[in-house]
Amino acid sequence: MENPAQDVTLPKKRKREMAVWTLVQVNYILREAPHIARVTRCLIGFQIGLLAGLIQGEILALRWKDIDFDNNIINIRQTLTQKAEIKAGAKNESSVRSVFIPR
């Protein structure tokens, strides 16, 4: 029996355009975040994510040995998955990286 859909061309996935905050918006968030009760207990992680461009899974998978305070660098080597499992190697090859920590 032949597959009737074998010659069908599947549509390509469209990449969504990424929304990027302006410098004014980032400064506003950094200024106001310490005053938001839901954010204050996670403030350091929130600030690291915002300033270093990390996603939630990367922040939650950070270990002390991933942070080089002498050279102001965070090494991203793993991520926390939706199933609460640590996945070595991050999301993809370009996600394994070293990020400068702003002071």
GUZAZA-380351 format. One line per field, with one value per atom (N, C-alpha, C): atom name; x, y, z. Coordinates in steps of 0.2 Angstrom, whole numbers, plus 5000, padded with zeros to 4 digits. Atoms other than C-alpha are relative to their C-alpha. Layout:
! GUZAZA-380351
name	[CA;...]
X	[X;...]
Y	[Y;...]
Z	[Z;...]
//
This chain:
! GUZAZA-380351
name	[N;CA;C;N;CA;C;N;CA;C;N;CA;C;N;CA;C;N;CA;C;N;CA;C;N;CA;C;N;CA;C;N;CA;C;N;CA;C;N;CA;C;N;CA;C;N;CA;C;N;CA;C;N;CA;C;N;CA;C;N;CA;C;N;CA;C;N;CA;C;N;CA;C;N;CA;C;N;CA;C;N;CA;C;N;CA;C;N;CA;C;N;CA;C;N;CA;C;N;CA;C;N;CA;C;N;CA;C;N;CA;C;N;CA;C;N;CA;C;N;CA;C;N;CA;C;N;CA;C;N;CA;C;N;CA;C;N;CA;C;N;CA;C;N;CA;C;N;CA;C;N;CA;C;N;CA;C;N;CA;C;N;CA;C;N;CA;C;N;CA;C;N;CA;C;N;CA;C;N;CA;C;N;CA;C;N;CA;C;N;CA;C;N;CA;C;N;CA;C;N;CA;C;N;CA;C;N;CA;C;N;CA;C;N;CA;C;N;CA;C;N;CA;C;N;CA;C;N;CA;C;N;CA;C;N;CA;C;N;CA;C;N;CA;C;N;CA;C;N;CA;C;N;CA;C;N;CA;C;N;CA;C;N;CA;C;N;CA;C;N;CA;C;N;CA;C;N;CA;C;N;CA;C;N;CA;C;N;CA;C;N;CA;C;N;CA;C;N;CA;C;N;CA;C;N;CA;C;N;CA;C;N;CA;C;N;CA;C;N;CA;C;N;CA;C;N;CA;C;N;CA;C;N;CA;C;N;CA;C;N;CA;C;N;CA;C;N;CA;C;N;CA;C;N;CA;C;N;CA;C]
X	[5004;5000;5004;4996;5007;4997;5002;5007;4997;5003;4995;5003;4997;5004;5007;4992;5022;5002;4998;5023;4998;5003;5015;5006;4995;5027;4997;5002;5025;5002;4999;5024;5006;4994;5040;4998;5002;5039;5003;4998;5040;5003;4997;5052;4996;5004;5043;5005;4995;5051;5000;4999;5058;4999;5001;5052;5006;4995;5066;4999;5001;5065;5005;4995;5072;5004;4996;5085;4996;5004;5072;4996;5004;5061;5004;4995;5076;5002;4998;5081;4994;5006;5063;4999;5001;5062;5005;4995;5078;4999;5001;5073;4994;5006;5056;4999;5000;5059;5001;4999;5065;4994;5006;5048;4994;5005;5038;5001;5000;5034;5002;5000;5033;5007;4994;5050;5006;4994;5061;5003;4996;5064;5004;4996;5071;5004;4998;5078;5007;4994;5096;5000;5001;5091;4997;5003;5080;5005;4995;5094;5005;4995;5106;4997;5003;5094;4999;5001;5090;5006;4993;5108;5004;4996;5116;4997;5003;5103;4999;5002;5099;4993;5007;5083;4999;5002;5074;5004;4997;5081;5007;4993;5099;5001;4999;5097;4999;5002;5089;5005;4995;5103;5007;4994;5117;5003;4997;5129;5006;4995;5142;5006;4994;5156;4999;5001;5148;5002;4999;5152;5007;4993;5169;5000;5000;5169;5006;4994;5187;5000;5000;5184;4994;5007;5166;4997;5003;5160;4995;5005;5145;5001;4999;5148;4993;5006;5132;5002;4999;5134;4995;5006;5117;4994;5006;5099;4995;5005;5084;4994;5005;5071;4993;5007;5052;4998;5002;5052;5005;4995;5064;5006;4994;5079;5005;4994;5096;5002;4998;5101;5007;4993;5120;5000;4999;5125;4995;5004;5111;4995;5005;5097;5003;4997;5108;5008;4993;5127;5001;4999;5126;4998;5002;5118;5005;4994;5134;5004;4996;5143;5003;4998;5152;4997;5004;5143;5004;4997;5151;4995;5004;5144;5001;4999;5141;5000;5000;5145;4995]
Y	[4994;5000;5006;4994;5017;5006;4995;5032;5006;4995;5045;5007;4993;5060;5000;5000;5055;5006;4995;5069;5007;4993;5083;5003;4996;5097;5003;4997;5102;5007;4993;5120;5001;4999;5127;5004;4997;5133;5008;4993;5152;5002;4997;5160;5006;4994;5172;5005;4995;5189;5001;4999;5192;5007;4994;5206;5002;4998;5216;5006;4994;5228;5006;4994;5246;5001;4998;5253;5003;4997;5263;4995;5005;5248;4996;5004;5238;5004;4996;5252;5001;5000;5254;4993;5007;5235;4999;5001;5235;5005;4995;5251;4997;5002;5244;4993;5007;5225;4999;5002;5226;5002;4998;5234;4995;5004;5220;4993;5005;5207;4993;5006;5192;4999;5000;5197;5000;4999;5201;4994;5006;5183;4997;5003;5179;5006;4994;5196;4999;5001;5191;4996;5004;5177;5004;4996;5190;5005;4995;5203;4996;5004;5190;4998;5002;5184;5006;4994;5202;5003;4996;5209;4995;5005;5193;4996;5003;5187;4993;5007;5171;4998;5002;5161;4996;5002;5154;4993;5006;5136;5001;4999;5142;5003;4997;5153;4995;5005;5139;4994;5005;5127;5002;4998;5138;4997;5002;5132;5005;4996;5141;5000;5001;5133;5003;4997;5141;5007;4993;5158;5002;4998;5166;5007;4993;5181;5004;4997;5185;5003;4998;5187;5003;4998;5192;4996;5004;5178;4994;5005;5166;4995;5005;5149;4996;5003;5142;4993;5007;5123;4995;5004;5116;5004;4997;5120;4995;5003;5115;4999;5002;5106;5001;4999;5108;4994;5005;5091;5000;4999;5098;4995;5004;5088;5005;4996;5096;4996;5002;5094;5003;4998;5095;5002;4998;5105;5005;4995;5118;4998;5002;5119;4998;5002;5119;5002;4999;5121;5007;4993;5140;5002;4998;5140;4999;5001;5133;5006;4994;5149;5003;4996;5161;5007;4994;5177;5005;4995;5193;5002;4997;5199;5007;4993;5217;5002;4998;5226;5005]
Z	[5000;5000;5000;5001;4995;5005;4996;5006;4996;5005;4998;5002;4998;5008;4998;5001;5002;4996;5004;4990;5002;4997;5001;5003;4997;5005;5007;4993;5024;5000;4999;5028;5005;4996;5036;5006;4994;5054;4999;5000;5055;5006;4994;5067;5002;4997;5079;5001;4998;5080;5007;4993;5097;5002;4997;5107;5005;4996;5115;5003;4996;5129;4998;5001;5127;5006;4994;5139;5005;4995;5147;5004;4997;5150;5005;4996;5157;5007;4994;5169;5004;4996;5175;5004;4996;5179;5005;4995;5188;5006;4995;5198;5004;4997;5202;5003;4998;5204;5008;4993;5222;5005;4997;5227;4999;5002;5220;5004;4996;5233;4997;5004;5221;4997;5003;5214;5005;4996;5229;5002;4997;5235;4994;5006;5217;4997;5003;5214;4997;5003;5211;4994;5006;5199;4994;5005;5190;4997;5002;5189;4996;5005;5182;4994;5007;5169;4996;5004;5164;4997;5002;5163;4996;5003;5157;4994;5005;5145;5000;4999;5153;5000;4999;5152;5006;4993;5167;5001;4999;5165;5001;4999;5164;5006;4994;5179;5006;4995;5189;5000;5000;5184;5002;4998;5190;5006;4993;5203;5001;4998;5212;4996;5004;5202;4993;5007;5186;5000;5000;5192;5002;4999;5191;5002;4998;5202;4999;5001;5199;4993;5007;5180;4998;5002;5181;4994;5005;5171;5003;4998;5172;4994;5005;5163;4999;5001;5156;4997;5003;5154;5001;4999;5159;5000;4999;5160;5004;4996;5171;4995;5005;5160;5003;4998;5161;5005;4996;5170;5006;4994;5184;5000;5001;5177;4998;5002;5175;4993;5007;5156;4999;5002;5153;4993;5007;5138;4998;5002;5138;4995;5005;5125;4993;5006;5110;5000;4999;5106;5001;4999;5105;5007;4994;5122;5005;4996;5130;4999;5001;5133;5007;4994;5145;4999;5000;5149;5005;4996;5156;5005;4994;5173;5001;4999;5173;5008;4993;5190;5001]
//
